[in-house]
Amino acid sequence: MLRPMVALQHDRGSSGQGTRAPLMWRTLLALDHALVNVAGRLRISGGVPRELRGKPLLMAANHIGVFDAFVLVAACRRLGLAPRFMLAGGLLDAPVIGPALRASGHLRVDRGSASAVAQFGQAAEALRTSTAPIIVYPEGRISHDPGLWPERGKTGAARLALSANVPVIPISQWGAHEAVYWGTETVTGLADIVPLARSGLTAPLRRPTFRVHFGEPVDLTEFEAGRPGDAVKAHAAIMRAITDGLVPLRAGEPDVPRFRDPTRPTDGHSPWRPGTQI
């Protein structure tokens, strides 16, 4: 069973984690910070409790666009954190960017592969012994919900937290979807890149506001790893916490985003949207 998680004191100062991160990752963090500052305005609320810094920690965020990972990293860096991501194997195997990401210490996940079970165990052990927070997207993809509210998602993040017996910080974000279009599911040619490039290059002119909220640790003390139904319930608790933090970030856009991205699919459904019964 997870131990009680108390969040009484927040610290936005440096935790020293950035200096312990691999050199490649520290370099990429600095470049990312500059990129986000050029693309828009970053606004952060909440924080990470001091007593959780330098210890195993899972961060679970909603997924709203292709640029939101850059925003999340910049927000963490501003708090003095150097997080790692759980990334698809294809991204880690990609030319140029793949070696850089591997050298940065990110974790590999090959969904649906024969090694997925073994990798889950490895990920749980890596999380259990990590001194840097690990970021996951419970939804598994950018939301297709018309209102861009979080989709149902999968229980992997909850199962990982319960298995590794670590606290979970919910991260809610809004605004990164305005920087770069969704584009296409896969890039097969130059035509697929044009919408992303056009929107990204105009972002510094539009200066969208990127809002990121770090919520209080999710109380998972009543759930246990391996007990039937607990992973589903823990996942629901995490997703509700993310959604609760998202509501004030998009107070003026409760139904649909003001920013219209014509490339983003809207064939999904959010069971977590306020007022939705599940």
C-alpha positions as CSV (number, residue, x, y, z in Angstrom):
1,M,0.0,0.0,0.0
2,L,1.2,3.5,-0.8
3,R,2.3,5.5,2.2
4,P,0.4,8.8,3.0
5,M,1.5,11.7,0.8
6,V,1.5,15.1,2.5
7,A,2.1,18.3,0.6
8,L,2.4,21.2,3.0
9,Q,5.4,23.1,1.7
10,H,6.2,23.9,-1.9
11,D,9.6,25.0,-3.1
12,R,10.2,26.7,-6.5
13,G,13.9,27.0,-5.9
14,S,16.5,24.8,-7.4
15,S,16.6,21.3,-6.1
16,G,20.0,20.6,-7.6
17,Q,18.5,17.9,-9.8
18,G,19.5,19.8,-13.0
19,T,23.2,19.5,-12.1
20,R,22.9,15.7,-11.7
21,A,21.2,15.2,-15.0
22,P,23.2,13.9,-17.9
23,L,25.1,16.6,-19.8
24,M,23.1,15.9,-23.0
25,W,19.8,16.4,-21.1
26,R,21.0,19.6,-19.4
27,T,21.9,21.0,-22.8
28,L,18.6,20.0,-24.3
29,L,16.8,21.5,-21.2
30,A,18.5,24.9,-21.8
31,L,17.6,24.9,-25.5
32,D,14.0,23.9,-24.7
33,H,13.7,26.8,-22.2
34,A,14.8,29.2,-24.9
35,L,12.5,27.8,-27.4
36,V,9.4,28.0,-25.1
37,N,10.3,31.6,-24.2
38,V,10.4,32.5,-27.9
39,A,7.2,30.7,-28.7
40,G,5.0,32.2,-26.0
41,R,4.6,33.1,-22.4
42,L,4.9,30.5,-19.7
43,R,2.8,30.8,-16.5
44,I,3.2,28.3,-13.7
45,S,1.0,27.7,-10.6
46,G,1.3,25.2,-7.8
47,G,4.6,23.4,-7.3
48,V,6.3,20.2,-6.1
49,P,6.6,19.6,-2.3
50,R,10.1,20.0,-1.0
51,E,9.9,16.6,0.7
52,L,9.3,14.8,-2.6
53,R,12.3,16.4,-4.4
54,G,15.2,14.2,-5.1
55,K,13.1,11.1,-4.5
56,P,11.1,8.7,-6.8
57,L,8.2,10.7,-8.3
58,L,5.7,10.1,-11.1
59,M,4.2,13.1,-12.9
60,A,1.0,12.6,-14.9
61,A,-0.1,15.2,-17.4
62,N,-2.9,15.8,-19.9
63,H,-1.9,15.7,-23.6
64,I,-3.1,18.7,-25.7
65,G,-0.6,19.1,-28.5
66,V,2.7,18.3,-30.1
67,F,4.4,21.2,-28.4
68,D,3.2,20.5,-24.8
69,A,6.1,18.3,-23.9
70,F,8.4,21.2,-24.6
71,V,6.3,23.4,-22.3
72,L,6.2,20.7,-19.6
73,V,10.0,20.4,-19.6
74,A,10.4,24.2,-19.5
75,A,8.0,24.4,-16.5
76,C,9.8,21.7,-14.6
77,R,13.2,23.4,-15.3
78,R,11.8,26.6,-13.9
79,L,11.0,24.7,-10.7
80,G,14.5,23.3,-10.6
81,L,13.6,19.9,-11.8
82,A,15.1,17.8,-14.7
83,P,12.3,15.3,-15.5
84,R,12.6,12.2,-17.7
85,F,9.9,10.9,-20.0
86,M,8.6,7.4,-20.8
87,L,9.0,7.4,-24.6
88,A,7.9,5.1,-27.4
89,G,10.7,2.9,-28.7
90,G,10.3,4.3,-32.2
91,L,11.2,7.7,-31.0
92,L,14.3,6.5,-29.2
93,D,15.4,4.6,-32.4
94,A,14.9,7.6,-34.7
95,P,18.0,9.0,-36.4
96,V,19.7,12.0,-34.7
97,I,17.1,12.6,-32.0
98,G,17.1,9.0,-30.8
99,P,20.7,8.9,-29.6
100,A,20.3,12.3,-27.9
101,L,17.2,11.1,-26.0
102,R,18.8,7.8,-25.0
103,A,21.8,9.7,-23.7
104,S,19.4,11.9,-21.7
105,G,18.2,8.9,-19.7
106,H,14.6,8.7,-20.9
107,L,12.7,5.4,-20.4
108,R,11.7,3.1,-23.3
109,V,8.2,1.7,-23.7
110,D,7.3,-0.5,-26.7
111,R,3.5,-0.8,-26.5
112,G,2.1,-4.2,-27.7
113,S,5.5,-5.8,-28.0
114,A,6.6,-9.1,-26.6
115,S,8.9,-7.3,-24.3
116,A,6.3,-5.0,-22.9
117,V,5.8,-7.0,-19.7
118,A,9.5,-7.1,-19.0
119,Q,9.8,-3.4,-19.8
120,F,7.0,-2.6,-17.3
121,G,9.0,-4.3,-14.6
122,Q,12.2,-2.4,-15.7
123,A,10.2,0.9,-15.7
124,A,8.9,0.3,-12.3
125,E,12.3,-0.4,-10.9
126,A,13.8,2.6,-12.7
127,L,11.0,4.8,-11.2
128,R,11.5,3.3,-7.8
129,T,15.2,4.2,-7.8
130,S,15.1,7.5,-9.7
131,T,16.0,10.8,-8.1
132,A,14.4,12.7,-11.0
133,P,10.7,12.8,-11.7
134,I,9.3,10.8,-14.5
135,I,6.6,12.3,-16.7
136,V,3.9,10.2,-18.3
137,Y,0.8,10.9,-20.4
138,P,-2.0,8.6,-19.1
139,E,-4.1,9.3,-22.2
140,G,-1.5,7.9,-24.5
141,R,-2.2,10.3,-27.3
142,I,-3.2,14.0,-27.9
143,S,-6.9,14.3,-26.9
144,H,-9.4,13.9,-29.8
145,D,-12.2,15.2,-27.6
146,P,-13.8,18.2,-29.3
147,G,-13.4,20.3,-26.2
148,L,-9.8,19.1,-25.7
149,W,-10.6,17.7,-22.3
150,P,-8.7,14.6,-21.2
151,E,-9.7,11.3,-22.8
152,R,-10.3,8.1,-20.9
153,G,-6.7,7.0,-21.1
154,K,-5.1,3.8,-19.9
155,T,-4.2,2.4,-16.5
156,G,-0.5,2.1,-17.2
157,A,0.5,5.2,-15.2
158,A,-1.6,4.1,-12.2
159,R,-0.3,0.5,-12.3
160,L,3.3,1.9,-12.5
161,A,2.8,4.2,-9.5
162,L,1.2,1.4,-7.4
163,S,3.9,-1.1,-8.4
164,A,6.8,1.2,-7.7
165,N,5.0,2.6,-4.6
166,V,5.7,6.2,-5.5
167,P,3.6,9.4,-5.2
168,V,1.9,11.0,-8.2
169,I,1.8,14.7,-9.0
170,P,-1.0,15.6,-11.5
171,I,0.0,18.3,-14.1
172,S,-2.7,20.2,-15.9
173,Q,-1.7,22.3,-18.9
174,W,-3.4,24.6,-21.3
175,G,-2.2,26.8,-24.2
176,A,0.5,24.6,-25.8
177,H,-2.0,23.5,-28.4
178,E,-1.9,27.0,-29.8
179,A,1.8,27.0,-30.6
180,V,1.9,24.1,-33.2
181,Y,-0.9,22.3,-35.1
182,W,-1.7,18.7,-34.4
183,G,-0.8,17.9,-38.0
184,T,-1.1,14.2,-38.9
185,E,-0.9,10.8,-37.2
186,T,2.2,9.9,-39.2
187,V,4.5,12.0,-41.3
188,T,4.9,10.6,-44.8
189,G,6.2,13.6,-46.7
190,L,6.8,17.3,-46.8
191,A,3.1,18.1,-47.1
192,D,2.5,16.6,-43.7
193,I,5.1,18.9,-42.1
194,V,3.9,22.2,-43.7
195,P,1.0,22.8,-41.2
196,L,3.2,22.2,-38.2
197,A,6.0,24.4,-39.6
198,R,3.6,27.2,-40.5
199,S,1.9,27.3,-37.2
200,G,5.1,26.9,-35.2
201,L,6.9,29.7,-37.1
202,T,4.0,32.1,-36.4
203,A,3.8,31.3,-32.7
204,P,6.3,34.0,-31.7
205,L,4.1,36.5,-33.4
206,R,0.9,35.3,-31.7
207,R,2.6,34.7,-28.3
208,P,0.2,32.2,-26.8
209,T,0.1,31.8,-23.0
210,F,1.2,28.4,-21.8
211,R,-0.4,27.7,-18.4
212,V,1.0,24.8,-16.3
213,H,-0.4,23.8,-12.9
214,F,1.4,21.3,-10.6
215,G,-1.3,19.9,-8.3
216,E,-1.2,18.3,-4.9
217,P,-0.1,14.6,-4.8
218,V,-3.0,12.3,-5.6
219,D,-4.1,10.3,-2.6
220,L,-3.7,6.6,-3.7
221,T,-3.4,5.2,-0.2
222,E,-6.5,3.1,-0.4
223,F,-5.3,1.2,-3.5
224,E,-2.8,-1.7,-3.8
225,A,-0.8,-3.1,-6.7
226,G,-2.3,-6.3,-8.1
227,R,-5.6,-6.0,-6.3
228,P,-8.4,-6.4,-8.9
229,G,-10.0,-3.1,-9.8
230,D,-7.6,-0.9,-7.9
231,A,-5.6,0.2,-11.0
232,V,-8.8,1.4,-12.7
233,K,-9.8,3.3,-9.6
234,A,-6.3,4.8,-9.1
235,H,-6.3,5.8,-12.8
236,A,-9.7,7.6,-12.3
237,A,-8.3,9.4,-9.3
238,I,-5.3,10.6,-11.3
239,M,-7.4,11.7,-14.3
240,R,-9.9,13.6,-12.1
241,A,-7.1,15.4,-10.4
242,I,-5.6,16.4,-13.7
243,T,-9.1,17.6,-14.9
244,D,-9.7,19.5,-11.7
245,G,-6.5,21.4,-12.2
246,L,-7.3,22.1,-15.8
247,V,-10.7,23.8,-15.1
248,P,-9.3,27.1,-13.9
249,L,-6.6,27.2,-16.5
250,R,-9.3,27.3,-19.3
251,A,-12.0,29.2,-17.4
252,G,-12.9,31.3,-20.4
253,E,-13.1,28.2,-22.7
254,P,-15.2,25.6,-20.8
255,D,-16.7,24.0,-24.0
256,V,-14.2,24.2,-26.9
257,P,-10.8,25.8,-27.4
258,R,-10.9,29.4,-28.7
259,F,-8.0,28.5,-30.9
260,R,-9.1,26.4,-33.8
261,D,-6.7,23.8,-35.1
262,P,-8.3,22.4,-38.4
263,T,-5.9,19.4,-38.4
264,R,-6.8,17.9,-35.0
265,P,-9.3,15.0,-35.0
266,T,-12.4,15.5,-32.9
267,D,-13.7,12.0,-32.9
268,G,-12.9,11.3,-29.2
269,H,-14.8,11.6,-26.0
270,S,-13.8,12.7,-22.5
271,P,-15.5,11.0,-19.6
272,W,-13.7,13.3,-17.1
273,R,-15.1,16.6,-18.4
274,P,-16.9,18.5,-15.6
275,G,-20.5,17.5,-15.5
276,T,-19.9,14.2,-17.4
277,Q,-21.3,11.1,-15.6
278,I,-19.2,8.0,-15.9
